[in-house]
Amino acid sequence: MGAVSLPPPEIRENVPLAPLTTLGIGGPARFFVEALEERAVAGALVFAEERQAPVFVLGGGSNILVADEGFPGLVIRMAMAGITESADPRSPDLARWTAGAGEGWDDLVRRAVQCGLAGIECLSGIPGTVGGTPIQNVGAYGQQVAGVITAVRVWDREARCALELDNTGCRFSYRQSVFNTTARDRHVVLSVSYALTRGGAPALEYADLRKFFAGCDHAPGLPEVRAAVLAIRARKGMVIEPGDPDCRSAGSFFKNPVVSGSDCEAMAQATGGPVPSYPVAGDSRRVKVPAAWLIEQAGFRKGYSRGPAAISGKHALALINRGGASAADVIALMREIQAGVRDRFGVDLLPEPQFIGFQQRPAADSADSTD
Ligand SMILES: Cc1cc2nc3c(=O)[nH]c(=O)nc-3n(C[C@H](O)[C@H](O)[C@H](O)COP(=O)(O)OP(=O)(O)OC[C@H]3O[C@@H](n4cnc5c(N)ncnc54)[C@H](O)[C@@H]3O)c2cc1C
């Protein structure tokens, strides 16, 4: 798409955002539009520009906390659907799929598994949309979406045109991409293209998954691995089960901090035992320490509550809305946990979700810490 002549987008006013998020928290959007096609995105951006209104691009609302006051500008909810396959005679082993940004991510994974396509089976059960996944390069159980993305089609808000970034151009790393670092808010993801492996074996790298299949008398196939991932996630409240307050969350609320070897030794001395840690790709001097472990060691148990905001009873890393929680309740709990971990270990926990509509950012973000 080049220069555009635009139809007026269907803009609504004062639309409640809480029901469009997995935390179920937050006030209304001053303006709101559902984008069913690329032209609607371009038109909505012109509408916002004319009013000098800030813009927020909403996917499935599974990685955000919306302020109680709501968002004072235009929210564009990405609803572009459709999955297409293109032939590639040069690589018959690969299925090349392109999905609209508004497609449900887990619907795409289910379809890929049903078609016998490997590459995203371990990413089963992650809520949200296709368009949300490249933003923080979602990952779980040994796979990252960056491993199969070939291209991301975007609307470039600076150049005012649609263009395609290849995998290298997305600069993916652990929970990071160009979309949430150097070019934050510049691109609206319109569709994502993947190369999936026909008849490929499922990835079984992650310890939890290996344990699940220990004693299994055959090599599990893609559907079994998908079922196992969903079962493991459900035990941790990491799939959306309607009616279960333990999954009324934004997933992991804190990133796993990256610390030096000496910091890690200090932690071991403070706790009198070994500190769980994982290597950081490309950085032999530092390690990643699970934020959930730090939180529990700082005295915050699963189920710990502060009024209607609480730590999930199933996973110390998820902050939940037990019912009727406000954004202020969640922020207060977040700050209490951050202060507790800082006091005990001298480590700053950085939040993973995006904060939307807050006059002041509740916590600084950093390109340095990863989940
Ligand atoms: C129960 C639960 C479990 C989770 N488990 C995991 C996990 O295992 N691994 C993991 O990595 N994450 C996990 N998450 C976090 C979340 O699901 C992912 O980050 C997801 O990809 C967010 O997608 P979304 O469509 O909901 O984005 P939203 O929450 O709507 O938005 C998140 C950010 O992405 C931006 N964005 C969304 N769509 C677009 C678009 N089309 N163009 C431009 N920007 C866009 C938004 O502006 C915002 O900055 C979990 C969340 C929950 C609630």
The ligand as an SDF file (V2000), in Angstrom:
LIG
                    3D

 53 58  0  0  0  0  0  0  0  0999 V2000
   -2.2870  -16.1830   31.1540 C   0  0  0  0  0  0  0  0  0  0  0  0
   -1.1900  -15.5460   30.3100 C   0  0  0  0  0  0  0  0  0  0  0  0
   -0.0920  -16.2950   29.9250 C   0  0  0  0  0  0  0  0  0  0  0  0
    0.9380  -15.7180   29.1540 C   0  0  0  0  0  0  0  0  0  0  0  0
    1.9950  -16.4920   28.7990 N   0  0  0  0  0  0  0  0  0  0  0  0
    3.0000  -15.9620   28.0550 C   0  0  0  0  0  0  0  0  0  0  0  0
    4.1370  -16.7630   27.6770 C   0  0  0  0  0  0  0  0  0  0  0  0
    4.2280  -17.9490   27.9910 O   0  0  0  0  0  0  0  0  0  0  0  0
    5.1150  -16.1780   26.9600 N   0  0  0  0  0  0  0  0  0  0  0  0
    5.0460  -14.8750   26.5540 C   0  0  0  0  0  0  0  0  0  0  0  0
    5.9770  -14.4220   25.8890 O   0  0  0  0  0  0  0  0  0  0  0  0
    3.9840  -14.1010   26.8850 N   0  0  0  0  0  0  0  0  0  0  0  0
    2.9560  -14.6040   27.6210 C   0  0  0  0  0  0  0  0  0  0  0  0
    1.8890  -13.8290   27.9830 N   0  0  0  0  0  0  0  0  0  0  0  0
    1.8470  -12.4130   27.5740 C   0  0  0  0  0  0  0  0  0  0  0  0
    1.0000  -12.1460   26.2950 C   0  0  0  0  0  0  0  0  0  0  0  0
    0.0440  -13.1490   26.1000 O   0  0  0  0  0  0  0  0  0  0  0  0
    1.8450  -12.0190   25.0490 C   0  0  0  0  0  0  0  0  0  0  0  0
    2.7990  -10.9950   25.1930 O   0  0  0  0  0  0  0  0  0  0  0  0
    0.9910  -11.7280   23.8070 C   0  0  0  0  0  0  0  0  0  0  0  0
    1.7660  -11.8970   22.6390 O   0  0  0  0  0  0  0  0  0  0  0  0
    0.4080  -10.3160   23.8080 C   0  0  0  0  0  0  0  0  0  0  0  0
   -0.4400  -10.2240   22.6640 O   0  0  0  0  0  0  0  0  0  0  0  0
   -1.7370   -9.3450   22.6890 P   0  0  0  0  0  0  0  0  0  0  0  0
   -2.3390   -9.4560   21.3070 O   0  0  0  0  0  0  0  0  0  0  0  0
   -2.6330   -9.7090   23.8090 O   0  0  0  0  0  0  0  0  0  0  0  0
   -1.1310   -7.8990   22.9060 O   0  0  0  0  0  0  0  0  0  0  0  0
   -1.6700   -6.7170   23.8410 P   0  0  0  0  0  0  0  0  0  0  0  0
   -1.6440   -7.1480   25.2560 O   0  0  0  0  0  0  0  0  0  0  0  0
   -2.9520   -6.2050   23.3120 O   0  0  0  0  0  0  0  0  0  0  0  0
   -0.5320   -5.6170   23.6000 O   0  0  0  0  0  0  0  0  0  0  0  0
    0.7560   -5.8240   24.1280 C   0  0  0  0  0  0  0  0  0  0  0  0
    1.7290   -4.8640   23.4190 C   0  0  0  0  0  0  0  0  0  0  0  0
    1.8110   -5.2350   22.0320 O   0  0  0  0  0  0  0  0  0  0  0  0
    1.3960   -4.1400   21.2150 C   0  0  0  0  0  0  0  0  0  0  0  0
    0.6420   -4.6910   20.0750 N   0  0  0  0  0  0  0  0  0  0  0  0
   -0.3210   -5.6530   20.0880 C   0  0  0  0  0  0  0  0  0  0  0  0
   -0.7400   -5.8970   18.8360 N   0  0  0  0  0  0  0  0  0  0  0  0
   -0.0320   -5.0760   18.0220 C   0  0  0  0  0  0  0  0  0  0  0  0
   -0.0140   -4.8510   16.6100 C   0  0  0  0  0  0  0  0  0  0  0  0
   -0.8040   -5.5260   15.7630 N   0  0  0  0  0  0  0  0  0  0  0  0
    0.8320   -3.9180   16.1260 N   0  0  0  0  0  0  0  0  0  0  0  0
    1.6390   -3.1930   16.9600 C   0  0  0  0  0  0  0  0  0  0  0  0
    1.6770   -3.3640   18.3040 N   0  0  0  0  0  0  0  0  0  0  0  0
    0.8320   -4.3010   18.8130 C   0  0  0  0  0  0  0  0  0  0  0  0
    0.5350   -3.2600   22.0950 C   0  0  0  0  0  0  0  0  0  0  0  0
    0.5090   -1.9260   21.6130 O   0  0  0  0  0  0  0  0  0  0  0  0
    1.2370   -3.4170   23.4370 C   0  0  0  0  0  0  0  0  0  0  0  0
    2.3570   -2.5850   23.4830 O   0  0  0  0  0  0  0  0  0  0  0  0
    0.8440  -14.3720   28.7530 C   0  0  0  0  0  0  0  0  0  0  0  0
   -0.2790  -13.6150   29.1440 C   0  0  0  0  0  0  0  0  0  0  0  0
   -1.2880  -14.2120   29.9080 C   0  0  0  0  0  0  0  0  0  0  0  0
   -2.4930  -13.3890   30.3140 C   0  0  0  0  0  0  0  0  0  0  0  0
  1  2  1  0
  2  3  1  0
  2 52  2  0
  3  4  2  0
  4  5  1  0
  4 50  1  0
  5  6  2  0
  6  7  1  0
  6 13  1  0
  7  8  2  0
  7  9  1  0
  9 10  1  0
 10 11  2  0
 10 12  1  0
 12 13  2  0
 13 14  1  0
 14 15  1  0
 14 50  1  0
 15 16  1  0
 16 17  1  0
 16 18  1  0
 18 19  1  0
 18 20  1  0
 20 21  1  0
 20 22  1  0
 22 23  1  0
 23 24  1  0
 24 25  2  0
 24 26  1  0
 24 27  1  0
 27 28  1  0
 28 29  2  0
 28 30  1  0
 28 31  1  0
 31 32  1  0
 32 33  1  0
 33 34  1  0
 33 48  1  0
 34 35  1  0
 35 36  1  0
 35 46  1  0
 36 37  1  0
 36 45  1  0
 37 38  2  0
 38 39  1  0
 39 40  1  0
 39 45  2  0
 40 41  1  0
 40 42  2  0
 42 43  1  0
 43 44  2  0
 44 45  1  0
 46 47  1  0
 46 48  1  0
 48 49  1  0
 50 51  2  0
 51 52  1  0
 52 53  1  0
M  END
$$$$
